[in-house]
């Protein structure tokens, strides 16, 4: 990797030097890819010779983090152009690969296939939205932003909308969006590190954070870019191998994307078999009985809590009086101590438990049929028709928010400032789509192959013969995976397993019966995905504070070295704060990421697109439009999302706060049109921008016309 660090700084290269630099990159990353595969083969051999699984986890964790750290150290720089935009000399194919890694967050690598597993057709909204968003980036934003030539999105807003007020609003939105997103990545880092090393979740977060910081802290965009290329190679290899193996094992065909439909048909048949299974109906009845019992308790919480406490105290007293074994007494005392402390706690706990029991008192453990397009029935009764309409609306709203949010995420748009030219910025978007397509085209197949494995192999297995991966993942986090013999028949039924989408990909190698070394590799791939995105996000936040706030607004005469040092210090502070928030497990990865997309869409997309395509868009129109769009989106989330409702003390029923049944992750569907409307109306009511600003917009859009 030394060649990456030794290339001279600066944004202008001759065709010859650019070609030589690209040839050098091809050689470096070719050796790197071969070296990684050899590393995996050597570890596989050592596993067969008796190397403990724990050691394999440690080796994967530390070897990959040290590799990324090494790239960061060799790419260290204090040059502003190198630190902020990698010297504007990243070839299109490598910028596409780095963008792919920047984009393949913990949500894409870990969460997306899991969401498809749990929701079936509904999960395709993520694939359609996230890939479709890059078409918007290519058509509307990337080449034009590259022509403007700034370092960051707030930088563009300040230049286009005449001053620091628009820049400051952009800084606030960029920090908020990126912070929400980075918390999700660090949560994923903690989950993976815990699985690899066995350490506590909170400790795992801070271990993984060290790998994030060493790259972005030392070399900024330069180090992050070359690290992300390396991380993409790791994550795509790690993602593909288990899926290909499952495909060969189930169908004999090593191209999972081709057998996806064939296996989906088998899954559909298995679903009907499970729906008709009397044993599954027993489990459903048991959960319904639990829900009914909890509903009775909630009718009179004080009396029910007093009765439970009295019964628990009496049991402890009886066991002590009978000199029962110590473990029985300890279990009874533990049950007594675990009772809710007061009526409010009891009501909250029983309400949650009732909702969970009701969710599982349904066929297929509460999952919809995989191939079913939307919930409800367009030809059913009034309730079924309403459910169908809301389901379809939410699907389309989510696709819209993810597409528009993709085109407005600051850490993604920053990547297109790093290419040598506008032409390469366009090419870079094409390469980004290709590298993202490789994973996104595979995720639906992975979900179906894993579901077929669970339905056809796991269901019907005696509890004492369940595979080891179930016990292993239950130890990592019982909230992600738990198995209970609800109907006491000693046989595993689908309804007796509660599984979180966040472990589907990470557990796939074990589900497929592959050696543990592949599990380690997949975890390393997930870690690479989370680290690469976290690097880009932390850099976005630090740059917004150091470059846009400090340098552009507070001290325009600050020397380069001081600006870069402030960026590094702020990056460290923000990273530690994000790690602390992630350790509290505020919400699942997919909600945090989707919320970031809706907020970015509403806050930035109208101001960016109108700033490029409408020269009449004014300073106050953009400022008020960004505030209005972002504000409406955040308000809707705060009143409809459970965790945010608890933070802001919202007590009114969720249904009363929902507009047309839209879920909180799609709140941007309201904020984006509000943002456009406010910018257009206020712009028409306020004086037009300065002539030089209008000419700049025309030059960026029509350079040949402007010259004429």
C-alpha positions, 0 to 999 in steps of 0.5 A, a space after each residue: 500500500 506504500 504506493 498509495 501514500 507516496 503519490 504526490 498531492 494536488 488535483 491536476 494530473 496529466 493523462 500519463 501520470 493519471 494512467 500510471 497511478 491507476 496502473 499502480 493501484 491495479 497492482 496494489 489491490 490485485 496483490 491485496 485481494 490475492 493475499 486476503 484469499 490466501 489468508 482465509 485459506 491458511 486460517 481454514 487449514 489451521 482450523 482443521 488442525 485444531 485452532 480454537 474458534 475464539 482464536 479465529 475470531 480474534 485473528 480476523 478482527 485484529 488482522 483486518 483492523 490492523 490492515 485498515 489502520 496500516 493504510 490509514 497510517 501510510 496515507 496520513 496527511 495534513 494537506 487540506 486538499 488531500 484531507 478533504 477530497 483526496 487531492 481530487 485524483 481518485 480514478 472513477 473505478 476506485 471511487 466507485 468501489 470506495 463509494 460502494 463500501 461507503 454505501 454498504 453500511 451495516 444496514 446493507 450488509 447485515 440488515 437488508 437480507 434480514 429484513 427480506 427474510 422477515 418481511 418478504 416482498 416488502 423488503 424489496 422497497 429497500 433495494 429499489 429505493 437504494 439502487 434507484 437513488 443512484 440514478 438520481 445522483 447521476 442525473 441530478 447531482 454528482 456531475 453538477 456538484 463536482 463542477 461547483 468544486 466545493 469540499 462539502 455540501 454545506 460549502 455548496 449551500 454557502 456558495 450557491 445561496 449567498 452566505 453563512 446562514 444557508 451554510 449553517 443550516 446545512 451544517 446542522 442538518 448534515 451533522 444530525 443526519 450523519 450522527 443518526 446514521 453513524 450510531 447505526 454503524 457503530 451499533 453494527 460494529 459492536 454486534 460483530 465484534 461481540 460475536 467475533 471475540 465474545 466480549 461484552 457488547 459495550 466493550 465491543 463497540 469501543 474496540 471496533 471504534 478504534 479501527 474506525 478512528 485510526 483511518 479517518 483520524 490520520 488521513 481524512 478522505 485520502 486514508 478513508 478512500 483507499 481503506 474503503 476500496 480495501 474494505 469493499 473487496 473484503 465485504 463482497 467476497 465475504 458476502 458472496 461465498 456463503 450464498 454461493 455455497 447455500 445455492 450449491 447445497 440446495 440446488 447444485 447451481 453456483 449462481 444464487 441469483 438464478 435459482 432465487 425464483 425456483 427456491 422461492 416457489 419451494 418456500 411458498 409450498 413450505 409456508 402453506 405446509 407450516 400454516 396447516 401444521 397442527 403443532 404450529 397451531 398449538 404454538 399460536 394458541 399458546 401465544 394467544 393464551 399469553 396475550 389474553 392473560 396479559 390483557 386480563 392483568 392490564 385491566 387492573 394493574 395494581 391488583 394483578 401486581 399485588 397478587 403476583 408479588 404475594 404469590 412469588 413471596 409465598 413460593 420463596 417462603 415455602 421453599 425455604 421452609 421445606 429446605 429445598 435445594 439452593 438452586 430452586 430457592 435462588 430461582 424463586 428469589 430471582 423471579 421475585 426480584 424480576 417483578 416490576 417495581 411499581 404499577 407504571 413499570 408493570 403496565 409498561 412491561 405487560 403492554 410490551 409483552 402482550 404486543 409481542 405475544 399477539 405478534 407471535 400468535 400468528 401463522 409463520 411466527 408473524 411473518 407474511 408469506 414471502 411472495 405476498 406483495 402487500 398485507 391485507 386483501 384488495 378484494 376483502 372486507 373493509 379492514 382488509 382493504 384498508 390494510 392493503 392500501 396502507 401497506 401499498 402506500 408505505 411501500 411506495 413511500 419508503 421507495 421514494 424516501 430512500 431514493 431521494 435520501 440516497 441522492 442527498 446524503 452528505 457522505 455519499 455526495 462528498 465522494 464525487 468531489 474526489 474525482 479528477 474531472 466531471 466526466 470521471 464523476 459521471 463514470 464513478 456513479 456508474 461504477 458505484 451502481 455496479 459494485 452496489 448491484 453485486 450485493 443488492 442483487 444477491 440479498 433477496 436470494 440469500 433471504 430465500 435460501 436461508 428461509 428454505 433452510 430454516 423451514 425444511 431443515 430446522 423445523 421438526 428438529 428435536 430441541 436437544 439436537 438443534 445446531 450450535 449456532 442457535 445457542 451461540 447467537 442466543 448468548 450474544 443477544 437473546 433479543 436477537 435470537 431466542 428459542 423456547 419450547 412453547 408447547 412442551 413437545 420437545 420438537 422445534 416449531 417455527 413459531 417457537 423461534 424469535 429471530 432478529 433480522 440483524 443476525 441472518 447474514 452473520 449466521 448464514 455460514 453456520 446455518 449452511 454448515 460451513 467451517 467457522 473460518 467462513 463465519 469469521 470472514 463474514 463477520 469481518 465483511 460486516 465489520 468492513 461495511 460498518 467501518 467504511 460507512 462510519 469512516 465516511 460519516 464521521 469525516 462528514 461531521 468533523 469536516 462540517 464543524 472544522 471546514 464549514 463552521 470554523 474555517 468558513 464562518 469563524 476564522 477564514 485566515 486559519 492555517 491549513 494545519 490548524 484546520 486539519 487538527 481541529 477536524 481530527 479532534 472533533 472527529 474523536 469527540 463525535 466518535 466517542 459520543 456516537 459510541 456512547 449513544 450506540 451502547 444504549 441500543 436506542 433502536 434497530 439498525 434499519 430504523 436508524 438508517 432509514 430515518 437518516 435517509 428521510 431526514 436527508 431527503 427532506 433537508 437537502 434534496 429540494 435545496 440541492 436540486 433547485 439550487 442547480 436547476 433553478 437559478 431563481 432559487 433564493 437564499 431565504 427560500 433555501 433556508 426556510 425550505 430546508 428548515 421546514 422540510 427537515 422540521 416536518 419530517 422530524 416532527 412526524 418521527 417524534 410523534 409516531 416512532 416508539 423510542 422517539 415518543 418515549 424520549 419526547 414524552 409523547 403520550 397520545 395514541 400513535 394512530 392519532 398522530 399518523 397521516 394516511 397510515 405512513 410509517 415513521 421511517 417514510 416521514 420524508 414523504 411529507 418533508 420533501 414536498 414541503 421543502 420544495 413548496 417553501 423554497 419555490 414560494 419564498 423565492 418568488 416572493 423575495 428578490 432574485 439572487 445576485 447576477 453572478 450567482 445566476 450566471 454561475 448556475 447557468 455555467 455549471 449546467 450549460 458550460 458551452 452555452 455560457 462560453 458562447 
